[in-house]
Amino acid sequence: MDHALTSSSLDEILEQLECAQAFQGLQAASEALRTYYNVGHIVYHWVNSNGEPIGCGTYDRAWIDRYVEKGYLRADPVILGCSQRFQPVDWKLLDWSSKPSRTFQKDAIDHGVGNQGYSIPIRGPNGQFALFTVSHTCDDDEWSKFIEINRKDLLLLAHYFNKKALELEPGRKPDAAQPLSPREIEAMTLLAMGHSRAQAANMLAISENTLRVYIESARHKLGAMNTTHAVARAMARGVIVV
């Protein structure tokens, strides 16, 4: 499951997602991410404030129709398990012991969902619950390596998708952006000026570990995939000036 595209392509996908004006943009992003990660499927779905299910992703239409026809929402161990959790979940850790669960699992695999999965539960305003899922067909070792390498980016992607979905919900007022703290602004400014992390930490009279905390916090607030992306966003929004 090596990346099928260059690393810069992930930034391009995120920029396209940020510029999306309709839910079709989320669909296009999920398809692009499947290609980037070279996995079976990427899926994001949630229930909006009117109780209507909304989703995007790469599952085959035959599986989506089958899922609805069989009423699998009531028996899906992924939905049931993630609704009780706040942390990302490897499907292997869910309870598949009941007969309905095993039937569902076999049907899903038969429809190309994959024997491996990783779902990230997301909780938003007013009790909103969403899931961002990546699934694939491979052995346990290969899957464990994939998750170990990509779990941080997948977590950020999940929240990125959810943020955009909330923005696109009709009639919803946008949330105010989280401001960076003074220390976060200082750290990002020094990096934007071309200083290394070691140099920036020394100039701020803090340890590199502490600097890393500030950088990661700023990155999440800016919705960026990496430090370079975060610096670019901070400059574009006028948060930092170099």
MODELLER restraints for C-alpha pairs under 7 A, 6 or more apart:
rsr = mdl.restraints
at = mdl.atoms
rsr.add(forms.Gaussian(group=physical.xy_distance, feature=features.Distance(at['CA:1:A'], at['CA:37:A']), mean=6.36, stdev=0.5))
rsr.add(forms.Gaussian(group=physical.xy_distance, feature=features.Distance(at['CA:1:A'], at['CA:38:A']), mean=5.29, stdev=0.5))
rsr.add(forms.Gaussian(group=physical.xy_distance, feature=features.Distance(at['CA:1:A'], at['CA:39:A']), mean=6.46, stdev=0.5))
rsr.add(forms.Gaussian(group=physical.xy_distance, feature=features.Distance(at['CA:2:A'], at['CA:37:A']), mean=6.61, stdev=0.5))
rsr.add(forms.Gaussian(group=physical.xy_distance, feature=features.Distance(at['CA:2:A'], at['CA:38:A']), mean=6.58, stdev=0.5))
rsr.add(forms.Gaussian(group=physical.xy_distance, feature=features.Distance(at['CA:3:A'], at['CA:36:A']), mean=5.31, stdev=0.5))
rsr.add(forms.Gaussian(group=physical.xy_distance, feature=features.Distance(at['CA:3:A'], at['CA:37:A']), mean=4.98, stdev=0.5))
rsr.add(forms.Gaussian(group=physical.xy_distance, feature=features.Distance(at['CA:3:A'], at['CA:38:A']), mean=6.17, stdev=0.5))
rsr.add(forms.Gaussian(group=physical.xy_distance, feature=features.Distance(at['CA:4:A'], at['CA:35:A']), mean=6.28, stdev=0.5))
rsr.add(forms.Gaussian(group=physical.xy_distance, feature=features.Distance(at['CA:4:A'], at['CA:36:A']), mean=5.06, stdev=0.5))
rsr.add(forms.Gaussian(group=physical.xy_distance, feature=features.Distance(at['CA:4:A'], at['CA:37:A']), mean=6.48, stdev=0.5))
rsr.add(forms.Gaussian(group=physical.xy_distance, feature=features.Distance(at['CA:4:A'], at['CA:38:A']), mean=6.00, stdev=0.5))
rsr.add(forms.Gaussian(group=physical.xy_distance, feature=features.Distance(at['CA:5:A'], at['CA:36:A']), mean=5.51, stdev=0.5))
rsr.add(forms.Gaussian(group=physical.xy_distance, feature=features.Distance(at['CA:13:A'], at['CA:29:A']), mean=6.16, stdev=0.5))
rsr.add(forms.Gaussian(group=physical.xy_distance, feature=features.Distance(at['CA:13:A'], at['CA:32:A']), mean=6.91, stdev=0.5))
rsr.add(forms.Gaussian(group=physical.xy_distance, feature=features.Distance(at['CA:17:A'], at['CA:25:A']), mean=6.04, stdev=0.5))
rsr.add(forms.Gaussian(group=physical.xy_distance, feature=features.Distance(at['CA:17:A'], at['CA:26:A']), mean=6.32, stdev=0.5))
rsr.add(forms.Gaussian(group=physical.xy_distance, feature=features.Distance(at['CA:17:A'], at['CA:29:A']), mean=6.15, stdev=0.5))
rsr.add(forms.Gaussian(group=physical.xy_distance, feature=features.Distance(at['CA:18:A'], at['CA:164:A']), mean=6.98, stdev=0.5))
rsr.add(forms.Gaussian(group=physical.xy_distance, feature=features.Distance(at['CA:22:A'], at['CA:168:A']), mean=6.41, stdev=0.5))
rsr.add(forms.Gaussian(group=physical.xy_distance, feature=features.Distance(at['CA:26:A'], at['CA:56:A']), mean=6.46, stdev=0.5))
rsr.add(forms.Gaussian(group=physical.xy_distance, feature=features.Distance(at['CA:27:A'], at['CA:56:A']), mean=4.96, stdev=0.5))
rsr.add(forms.Gaussian(group=physical.xy_distance, feature=features.Distance(at['CA:27:A'], at['CA:57:A']), mean=5.78, stdev=0.5))
rsr.add(forms.Gaussian(group=physical.xy_distance, feature=features.Distance(at['CA:30:A'], at['CA:42:A']), mean=5.62, stdev=0.5))
rsr.add(forms.Gaussian(group=physical.xy_distance, feature=features.Distance(at['CA:30:A'], at['CA:43:A']), mean=6.67, stdev=0.5))
rsr.add(forms.Gaussian(group=physical.xy_distance, feature=features.Distance(at['CA:30:A'], at['CA:57:A']), mean=5.41, stdev=0.5))
rsr.add(forms.Gaussian(group=physical.xy_distance, feature=features.Distance(at['CA:30:A'], at['CA:58:A']), mean=6.91, stdev=0.5))
rsr.add(forms.Gaussian(group=physical.xy_distance, feature=features.Distance(at['CA:31:A'], at['CA:57:A']), mean=6.73, stdev=0.5))
rsr.add(forms.Gaussian(group=physical.xy_distance, feature=features.Distance(at['CA:31:A'], at['CA:58:A']), mean=6.20, stdev=0.5))
rsr.add(forms.Gaussian(group=physical.xy_distance, feature=features.Distance(at['CA:34:A'], at['CA:40:A']), mean=6.82, stdev=0.5))
rsr.add(forms.Gaussian(group=physical.xy_distance, feature=features.Distance(at['CA:34:A'], at['CA:41:A']), mean=5.91, stdev=0.5))
rsr.add(forms.Gaussian(group=physical.xy_distance, feature=features.Distance(at['CA:34:A'], at['CA:42:A']), mean=5.74, stdev=0.5))
rsr.add(forms.Gaussian(group=physical.xy_distance, feature=features.Distance(at['CA:39:A'], at['CA:135:A']), mean=6.73, stdev=0.5))
rsr.add(forms.Gaussian(group=physical.xy_distance, feature=features.Distance(at['CA:39:A'], at['CA:136:A']), mean=5.39, stdev=0.5))
rsr.add(forms.Gaussian(group=physical.xy_distance, feature=features.Distance(at['CA:40:A'], at['CA:114:A']), mean=6.79, stdev=0.5))
rsr.add(forms.Gaussian(group=physical.xy_distance, feature=features.Distance(at['CA:40:A'], at['CA:135:A']), mean=5.70, stdev=0.5))
rsr.add(forms.Gaussian(group=physical.xy_distance, feature=features.Distance(at['CA:40:A'], at['CA:136:A']), mean=4.41, stdev=0.5))
rsr.add(forms.Gaussian(group=physical.xy_distance, feature=features.Distance(at['CA:40:A'], at['CA:137:A']), mean=6.82, stdev=0.5))
rsr.add(forms.Gaussian(group=physical.xy_distance, feature=features.Distance(at['CA:41:A'], at['CA:58:A']), mean=5.36, stdev=0.5))
rsr.add(forms.Gaussian(group=physical.xy_distance, feature=features.Distance(at['CA:41:A'], at['CA:59:A']), mean=6.33, stdev=0.5))
rsr.add(forms.Gaussian(group=physical.xy_distance, feature=features.Distance(at['CA:41:A'], at['CA:134:A']), mean=5.63, stdev=0.5))
rsr.add(forms.Gaussian(group=physical.xy_distance, feature=features.Distance(at['CA:41:A'], at['CA:135:A']), mean=5.19, stdev=0.5))
rsr.add(forms.Gaussian(group=physical.xy_distance, feature=features.Distance(at['CA:41:A'], at['CA:136:A']), mean=6.46, stdev=0.5))
rsr.add(forms.Gaussian(group=physical.xy_distance, feature=features.Distance(at['CA:42:A'], at['CA:57:A']), mean=5.47, stdev=0.5))
rsr.add(forms.Gaussian(group=physical.xy_distance, feature=features.Distance(at['CA:42:A'], at['CA:58:A']), mean=5.85, stdev=0.5))
rsr.add(forms.Gaussian(group=physical.xy_distance, feature=features.Distance(at['CA:42:A'], at['CA:133:A']), mean=5.77, stdev=0.5))
rsr.add(forms.Gaussian(group=physical.xy_distance, feature=features.Distance(at['CA:42:A'], at['CA:134:A']), mean=4.64, stdev=0.5))
rsr.add(forms.Gaussian(group=physical.xy_distance, feature=features.Distance(at['CA:42:A'], at['CA:135:A']), mean=6.70, stdev=0.5))
rsr.add(forms.Gaussian(group=physical.xy_distance, feature=features.Distance(at['CA:43:A'], at['CA:56:A']), mean=5.92, stdev=0.5))
rsr.add(forms.Gaussian(group=physical.xy_distance, feature=features.Distance(at['CA:43:A'], at['CA:57:A']), mean=4.04, stdev=0.5))
rsr.add(forms.Gaussian(group=physical.xy_distance, feature=features.Distance(at['CA:43:A'], at['CA:58:A']), mean=6.31, stdev=0.5))
rsr.add(forms.Gaussian(group=physical.xy_distance, feature=features.Distance(at['CA:43:A'], at['CA:132:A']), mean=5.79, stdev=0.5))
rsr.add(forms.Gaussian(group=physical.xy_distance, feature=features.Distance(at['CA:43:A'], at['CA:133:A']), mean=5.08, stdev=0.5))
rsr.add(forms.Gaussian(group=physical.xy_distance, feature=features.Distance(at['CA:43:A'], at['CA:134:A']), mean=6.46, stdev=0.5))
rsr.add(forms.Gaussian(group=physical.xy_distance, feature=features.Distance(at['CA:44:A'], at['CA:55:A']), mean=5.59, stdev=0.5))
rsr.add(forms.Gaussian(group=physical.xy_distance, feature=features.Distance(at['CA:44:A'], at['CA:56:A']), mean=5.49, stdev=0.5))
rsr.add(forms.Gaussian(group=physical.xy_distance, feature=features.Distance(at['CA:44:A'], at['CA:57:A']), mean=6.12, stdev=0.5))
rsr.add(forms.Gaussian(group=physical.xy_distance, feature=features.Distance(at['CA:44:A'], at['CA:131:A']), mean=5.69, stdev=0.5))
rsr.add(forms.Gaussian(group=physical.xy_distance, feature=features.Distance(at['CA:44:A'], at['CA:132:A']), mean=4.43, stdev=0.5))
rsr.add(forms.Gaussian(group=physical.xy_distance, feature=features.Distance(at['CA:44:A'], at['CA:133:A']), mean=6.29, stdev=0.5))
rsr.add(forms.Gaussian(group=physical.xy_distance, feature=features.Distance(at['CA:45:A'], at['CA:54:A']), mean=5.61, stdev=0.5))
rsr.add(forms.Gaussian(group=physical.xy_distance, feature=features.Distance(at['CA:45:A'], at['CA:55:A']), mean=3.91, stdev=0.5))
rsr.add(forms.Gaussian(group=physical.xy_distance, feature=features.Distance(at['CA:45:A'], at['CA:56:A']), mean=6.31, stdev=0.5))
rsr.add(forms.Gaussian(group=physical.xy_distance, feature=features.Distance(at['CA:45:A'], at['CA:130:A']), mean=5.74, stdev=0.5))
rsr.add(forms.Gaussian(group=physical.xy_distance, feature=features.Distance(at['CA:45:A'], at['CA:131:A']), mean=5.62, stdev=0.5))
rsr.add(forms.Gaussian(group=physical.xy_distance, feature=features.Distance(at['CA:45:A'], at['CA:132:A']), mean=6.80, stdev=0.5))
rsr.add(forms.Gaussian(group=physical.xy_distance, feature=features.Distance(at['CA:46:A'], at['CA:53:A']), mean=5.77, stdev=0.5))
rsr.add(forms.Gaussian(group=physical.xy_distance, feature=features.Distance(at['CA:46:A'], at['CA:54:A']), mean=5.42, stdev=0.5))
rsr.add(forms.Gaussian(group=physical.xy_distance, feature=features.Distance(at['CA:46:A'], at['CA:55:A']), mean=6.26, stdev=0.5))
rsr.add(forms.Gaussian(group=physical.xy_distance, feature=features.Distance(at['CA:46:A'], at['CA:129:A']), mean=6.10, stdev=0.5))
rsr.add(forms.Gaussian(group=physical.xy_distance, feature=features.Distance(at['CA:46:A'], at['CA:130:A']), mean=4.23, stdev=0.5))
rsr.add(forms.Gaussian(group=physical.xy_distance, feature=features.Distance(at['CA:46:A'], at['CA:131:A']), mean=6.48, stdev=0.5))
rsr.add(forms.Gaussian(group=physical.xy_distance, feature=features.Distance(at['CA:47:A'], at['CA:53:A']), mean=4.31, stdev=0.5))
rsr.add(forms.Gaussian(group=physical.xy_distance, feature=features.Distance(at['CA:47:A'], at['CA:54:A']), mean=5.86, stdev=0.5))
rsr.add(forms.Gaussian(group=physical.xy_distance, feature=features.Distance(at['CA:47:A'], at['CA:129:A']), mean=6.91, stdev=0.5))
rsr.add(forms.Gaussian(group=physical.xy_distance, feature=features.Distance(at['CA:48:A'], at['CA:54:A']), mean=6.83, stdev=0.5))
rsr.add(forms.Gaussian(group=physical.xy_distance, feature=features.Distance(at['CA:59:A'], at['CA:113:A']), mean=6.91, stdev=0.5))
rsr.add(forms.Gaussian(group=physical.xy_distance, feature=features.Distance(at['CA:63:A'], at['CA:111:A']), mean=5.84, stdev=0.5))
rsr.add(forms.Gaussian(group=physical.xy_distance, feature=features.Distance(at['CA:75:A'], at['CA:100:A']), mean=6.43, stdev=0.5))
rsr.add(forms.Gaussian(group=physical.xy_distance, feature=features.Distance(at['CA:75:A'], at['CA:101:A']), mean=6.33, stdev=0.5))
rsr.add(forms.Gaussian(group=physical.xy_distance, feature=features.Distance(at['CA:76:A'], at['CA:101:A']), mean=6.71, stdev=0.5))
rsr.add(forms.Gaussian(group=physical.xy_distance, feature=features.Distance(at['CA:76:A'], at['CA:104:A']), mean=6.96, stdev=0.5))
rsr.add(forms.Gaussian(group=physical.xy_distance, feature=features.Distance(at['CA:77:A'], at['CA:94:A']), mean=6.65, stdev=0.5))
rsr.add(forms.Gaussian(group=physical.xy_distance, feature=features.Distance(at['CA:77:A'], at['CA:95:A']), mean=6.59, stdev=0.5))
rsr.add(forms.Gaussian(group=physical.xy_distance, feature=features.Distance(at['CA:77:A'], at['CA:96:A']), mean=6.80, stdev=0.5))
rsr.add(forms.Gaussian(group=physical.xy_distance, feature=features.Distance(at['CA:77:A'], at['CA:101:A']), mean=6.38, stdev=0.5))
rsr.add(forms.Gaussian(group=physical.xy_distance, feature=features.Distance(at['CA:78:A'], at['CA:91:A']), mean=6.94, stdev=0.5))
rsr.add(forms.Gaussian(group=physical.xy_distance, feature=features.Distance(at['CA:81:A'], at['CA:94:A']), mean=6.32, stdev=0.5))
rsr.add(forms.Gaussian(group=physical.xy_distance, feature=features.Distance(at['CA:82:A'], at['CA:121:A']), mean=5.87, stdev=0.5))
rsr.add(forms.Gaussian(group=physical.xy_distance, feature=features.Distance(at['CA:86:A'], at['CA:121:A']), mean=6.07, stdev=0.5))
rsr.add(forms.Gaussian(group=physical.xy_distance, feature=features.Distance(at['CA:87:A'], at['CA:120:A']), mean=6.74, stdev=0.5))
rsr.add(forms.Gaussian(group=physical.xy_distance, feature=features.Distance(at['CA:87:A'], at['CA:121:A']), mean=6.78, stdev=0.5))
rsr.add(forms.Gaussian(group=physical.xy_distance, feature=features.Distance(at['CA:88:A'], at['CA:118:A']), mean=6.99, stdev=0.5))
rsr.add(forms.Gaussian(group=physical.xy_distance, feature=features.Distance(at['CA:88:A'], at['CA:119:A']), mean=5.71, stdev=0.5))
rsr.add(forms.Gaussian(group=physical.xy_distance, feature=features.Distance(at['CA:88:A'], at['CA:120:A']), mean=4.30, stdev=0.5))
rsr.add(forms.Gaussian(group=physical.xy_distance, feature=features.Distance(at['CA:88:A'], at['CA:121:A']), mean=6.36, stdev=0.5))
rsr.add(forms.Gaussian(group=physical.xy_distance, feature=features.Distance(at['CA:89:A'], at['CA:118:A']), mean=5.63, stdev=0.5))
rsr.add(forms.Gaussian(group=physical.xy_distance, feature=features.Distance(at['CA:89:A'], at['CA:119:A']), mean=5.30, stdev=0.5))
rsr.add(forms.Gaussian(group=physical.xy_distance, feature=features.Distance(at['CA:89:A'], at['CA:120:A']), mean=6.34, stdev=0.5))
rsr.add(forms.Gaussian(group=physical.xy_distance, feature=features.Distance(at['CA:90:A'], at['CA:117:A']), mean=5.98, stdev=0.5))
rsr.add(forms.Gaussian(group=physical.xy_distance, feature=features.Distance(at['CA:90:A'], at['CA:118:A']), mean=4.54, stdev=0.5))
rsr.add(forms.Gaussian(group=physical.xy_distance, feature=features.Distance(at['CA:90:A'], at['CA:119:A']), mean=6.60, stdev=0.5))
rsr.add(forms.Gaussian(group=physical.xy_distance, feature=features.Distance(at['CA:91:A'], at['CA:116:A']), mean=6.58, stdev=0.5))
rsr.add(forms.Gaussian(group=physical.xy_distance, feature=features.Distance(at['CA:91:A'], at['CA:117:A']), mean=5.16, stdev=0.5))
rsr.add(forms.Gaussian(group=physical.xy_distance, feature=features.Distance(at['CA:91:A'], at['CA:118:A']), mean=5.87, stdev=0.5))
rsr.add(forms.Gaussian(group=physical.xy_distance, feature=features.Distance(at['CA:96:A'], at['CA:102:A']), mean=5.89, stdev=0.5))
rsr.add(forms.Gaussian(group=physical.xy_distance, feature=features.Distance(at['CA:109:A'], at['CA:115:A']), mean=6.04, stdev=0.5))
rsr.add(forms.Gaussian(group=physical.xy_distance, feature=features.Distance(at['CA:113:A'], at['CA:135:A']), mean=6.61, stdev=0.5))
rsr.add(forms.Gaussian(group=physical.xy_distance, feature=features.Distance(at['CA:113:A'], at['CA:136:A']), mean=6.93, stdev=0.5))
rsr.add(forms.Gaussian(group=physical.xy_distance, feature=features.Distance(at['CA:114:A'], at['CA:135:A']), mean=5.81, stdev=0.5))
rsr.add(forms.Gaussian(group=physical.xy_distance, feature=features.Distance(at['CA:114:A'], at['CA:136:A']), mean=4.58, stdev=0.5))
rsr.add(forms.Gaussian(group=physical.xy_distance, feature=features.Distance(at['CA:114:A'], at['CA:137:A']), mean=4.42, stdev=0.5))
rsr.add(forms.Gaussian(group=physical.xy_distance, feature=features.Distance(at['CA:115:A'], at['CA:136:A']), mean=6.40, stdev=0.5))
rsr.add(forms.Gaussian(group=physical.xy_distance, feature=features.Distance(at['CA:115:A'], at['CA:137:A']), mean=5.17, stdev=0.5))
rsr.add(forms.Gaussian(group=physical.xy_distance, feature=features.Distance(at['CA:116:A'], at['CA:135:A']), mean=5.52, stdev=0.5))
rsr.add(forms.Gaussian(group=physical.xy_distance, feature=features.Distance(at['CA:116:A'], at['CA:136:A']), mean=5.30, stdev=0.5))
rsr.add(forms.Gaussian(group=physical.xy_distance, feature=features.Distance(at['CA:116:A'], at['CA:137:A']), mean=5.91, stdev=0.5))
rsr.add(forms.Gaussian(group=physical.xy_distance, feature=features.Distance(at['CA:116:A'], at['CA:138:A']), mean=6.91, stdev=0.5))
rsr.add(forms.Gaussian(group=physical.xy_distance, feature=features.Distance(at['CA:117:A'], at['CA:134:A']), mean=5.77, stdev=0.5))
rsr.add(forms.Gaussian(group=physical.xy_distance, feature=features.Distance(at['CA:117:A'], at['CA:135:A']), mean=4.14, stdev=0.5))
rsr.add(forms.Gaussian(group=physical.xy_distance, feature=features.Distance(at['CA:117:A'], at['CA:136:A']), mean=6.43, stdev=0.5))
rsr.add(forms.Gaussian(group=physical.xy_distance, feature=features.Distance(at['CA:118:A'], at['CA:133:A']), mean=5.65, stdev=0.5))
rsr.add(forms.Gaussian(group=physical.xy_distance, feature=features.Distance(at['CA:118:A'], at['CA:134:A']), mean=5.45, stdev=0.5))
rsr.add(forms.Gaussian(group=physical.xy_distance, feature=features.Distance(at['CA:118:A'], at['CA:135:A']), mean=6.36, stdev=0.5))
rsr.add(forms.Gaussian(group=physical.xy_distance, feature=features.Distance(at['CA:119:A'], at['CA:131:A']), mean=6.37, stdev=0.5))
rsr.add(forms.Gaussian(group=physical.xy_distance, feature=features.Distance(at['CA:119:A'], at['CA:132:A']), mean=5.61, stdev=0.5))
rsr.add(forms.Gaussian(group=physical.xy_distance, feature=features.Distance(at['CA:119:A'], at['CA:133:A']), mean=4.27, stdev=0.5))
rsr.add(forms.Gaussian(group=physical.xy_distance, feature=features.Distance(at['CA:119:A'], at['CA:134:A']), mean=6.56, stdev=0.5))
rsr.add(forms.Gaussian(group=physical.xy_distance, feature=features.Distance(at['CA:120:A'], at['CA:131:A']), mean=5.54, stdev=0.5))
rsr.add(forms.Gaussian(group=physical.xy_distance, feature=features.Distance(at['CA:120:A'], at['CA:132:A']), mean=5.14, stdev=0.5))
rsr.add(forms.Gaussian(group=physical.xy_distance, feature=features.Distance(at['CA:120:A'], at['CA:133:A']), mean=6.30, stdev=0.5))
rsr.add(forms.Gaussian(group=physical.xy_distance, feature=features.Distance(at['CA:120:A'], at['CA:155:A']), mean=6.87, stdev=0.5))
rsr.add(forms.Gaussian(group=physical.xy_distance, feature=features.Distance(at['CA:120:A'], at['CA:158:A']), mean=6.80, stdev=0.5))
rsr.add(forms.Gaussian(group=physical.xy_distance, feature=features.Distance(at['CA:121:A'], at['CA:130:A']), mean=5.89, stdev=0.5))
rsr.add(forms.Gaussian(group=physical.xy_distance, feature=features.Distance(at['CA:121:A'], at['CA:131:A']), mean=4.73, stdev=0.5))
rsr.add(forms.Gaussian(group=physical.xy_distance, feature=features.Distance(at['CA:121:A'], at['CA:132:A']), mean=6.72, stdev=0.5))
rsr.add(forms.Gaussian(group=physical.xy_distance, feature=features.Distance(at['CA:122:A'], at['CA:129:A']), mean=5.70, stdev=0.5))
rsr.add(forms.Gaussian(group=physical.xy_distance, feature=features.Distance(at['CA:122:A'], at['CA:130:A']), mean=4.99, stdev=0.5))
rsr.add(forms.Gaussian(group=physical.xy_distance, feature=features.Distance(at['CA:122:A'], at['CA:131:A']), mean=5.94, stdev=0.5))
rsr.add(forms.Gaussian(group=physical.xy_distance, feature=features.Distance(at['CA:123:A'], at['CA:129:A']), mean=4.72, stdev=0.5))
rsr.add(forms.Gaussian(group=physical.xy_distance, feature=features.Distance(at['CA:123:A'], at['CA:130:A']), mean=6.44, stdev=0.5))
rsr.add(forms.Gaussian(group=physical.xy_distance, feature=features.Distance(at['CA:132:A'], at['CA:158:A']), mean=5.30, stdev=0.5))
rsr.add(forms.Gaussian(group=physical.xy_distance, feature=features.Distance(at['CA:153:A'], at['CA:225:A']), mean=6.59, stdev=0.5))
rsr.add(forms.Gaussian(group=physical.xy_distance, feature=features.Distance(at['CA:160:A'], at['CA:223:A']), mean=6.52, stdev=0.5))
rsr.add(forms.Gaussian(group=physical.xy_distance, feature=features.Distance(at['CA:167:A'], at['CA:174:A']), mean=5.86, stdev=0.5))
rsr.add(forms.Gaussian(group=physical.xy_distance, feature=features.Distance(at['CA:178:A'], at['CA:221:A']), mean=5.92, stdev=0.5))
rsr.add(forms.Gaussian(group=physical.xy_distance, feature=features.Distance(at['CA:180:A'], at['CA:218:A']), mean=6.24, stdev=0.5))
rsr.add(forms.Gaussian(group=physical.xy_distance, feature=features.Distance(at['CA:183:A'], at['CA:214:A']), mean=6.99, stdev=0.5))
rsr.add(forms.Gaussian(group=physical.xy_distance, feature=features.Distance(at['CA:184:A'], at['CA:214:A']), mean=5.16, stdev=0.5))
rsr.add(forms.Gaussian(group=physical.xy_distance, feature=features.Distance(at['CA:184:A'], at['CA:215:A']), mean=6.46, stdev=0.5))
rsr.add(forms.Gaussian(group=physical.xy_distance, feature=features.Distance(at['CA:184:A'], at['CA:218:A']), mean=5.97, stdev=0.5))
rsr.add(forms.Gaussian(group=physical.xy_distance, feature=features.Distance(at['CA:185:A'], at['CA:240:A']), mean=6.47, stdev=0.5))
rsr.add(forms.Gaussian(group=physical.xy_distance, feature=features.Distance(at['CA:187:A'], at['CA:200:A']), mean=6.72, stdev=0.5))
rsr.add(forms.Gaussian(group=physical.xy_distance, feature=features.Distance(at['CA:187:A'], at['CA:211:A']), mean=6.98, stdev=0.5))
rsr.add(forms.Gaussian(group=physical.xy_distance, feature=features.Distance(at['CA:187:A'], at['CA:214:A']), mean=6.97, stdev=0.5))
rsr.add(forms.Gaussian(group=physical.xy_distance, feature=features.Distance(at['CA:187:A'], at['CA:215:A']), mean=6.73, stdev=0.5))
rsr.add(forms.Gaussian(group=physical.xy_distance, feature=features.Distance(at['CA:188:A'], at['CA:215:A']), mean=6.83, stdev=0.5))
rsr.add(forms.Gaussian(group=physical.xy_distance, feature=features.Distance(at['CA:188:A'], at['CA:231:A']), mean=6.20, stdev=0.5))
rsr.add(forms.Gaussian(group=physical.xy_distance, feature=features.Distance(at['CA:189:A'], at['CA:240:A']), mean=5.90, stdev=0.5))
rsr.add(forms.Gaussian(group=physical.xy_distance, feature=features.Distance(at['CA:189:A'], at['CA:242:A']), mean=6.74, stdev=0.5))
rsr.add(forms.Gaussian(group=physical.xy_distance, feature=features.Distance(at['CA:190:A'], at['CA:200:A']), mean=5.91, stdev=0.5))
rsr.add(forms.Gaussian(group=physical.xy_distance, feature=features.Distance(at['CA:191:A'], at['CA:200:A']), mean=6.98, stdev=0.5))
rsr.add(forms.Gaussian(group=physical.xy_distance, feature=features.Distance(at['CA:192:A'], at['CA:231:A']), mean=6.06, stdev=0.5))
rsr.add(forms.Gaussian(group=physical.xy_distance, feature=features.Distance(at['CA:192:A'], at['CA:242:A']), mean=6.93, stdev=0.5))
rsr.add(forms.Gaussian(group=physical.xy_distance, feature=features.Distance(at['CA:193:A'], at['CA:242:A']), mean=6.39, stdev=0.5))
rsr.add(forms.Gaussian(group=physical.xy_distance, feature=features.Distance(at['CA:197:A'], at['CA:208:A']), mean=6.77, stdev=0.5))
rsr.add(forms.Gaussian(group=physical.xy_distance, feature=features.Distance(at['CA:198:A'], at['CA:208:A']), mean=6.28, stdev=0.5))
rsr.add(forms.Gaussian(group=physical.xy_distance, feature=features.Distance(at['CA:201:A'], at['CA:207:A']), mean=5.75, stdev=0.5))
rsr.add(forms.Gaussian(group=physical.xy_distance, feature=features.Distance(at['CA:201:A'], at['CA:208:A']), mean=5.45, stdev=0.5))
rsr.add(forms.Gaussian(group=physical.xy_distance, feature=features.Distance(at['CA:201:A'], at['CA:211:A']), mean=5.96, stdev=0.5))
rsr.add(forms.Gaussian(group=physical.xy_distance, feature=features.Distance(at['CA:219:A'], at['CA:226:A']), mean=6.85, stdev=0.5))
rsr.add(forms.Gaussian(group=physical.xy_distance, feature=features.Distance(at['CA:219:A'], at['CA:227:A']), mean=6.52, stdev=0.5))
rsr.add(forms.Gaussian(group=physical.xy_distance, feature=features.Distance(at['CA:219:A'], at['CA:230:A']), mean=5.26, stdev=0.5))
rsr.add(forms.Gaussian(group=physical.xy_distance, feature=features.Distance(at['CA:222:A'], at['CA:230:A']), mean=6.21, stdev=0.5))
rsr.add(forms.Gaussian(group=physical.xy_distance, feature=features.Distance(at['CA:222:A'], at['CA:233:A']), mean=6.88, stdev=0.5))
rsr.add(forms.Gaussian(group=physical.xy_distance, feature=features.Distance(at['CA:224:A'], at['CA:230:A']), mean=4.98, stdev=0.5))
rsr.add(forms.Gaussian(group=physical.xy_distance, feature=features.Distance(at['CA:234:A'], at['CA:240:A']), mean=5.76, stdev=0.5))
rsr.add(forms.Gaussian(group=physical.xy_distance, feature=features.Distance(at['CA:235:A'], at['CA:241:A']), mean=6.28, stdev=0.5))
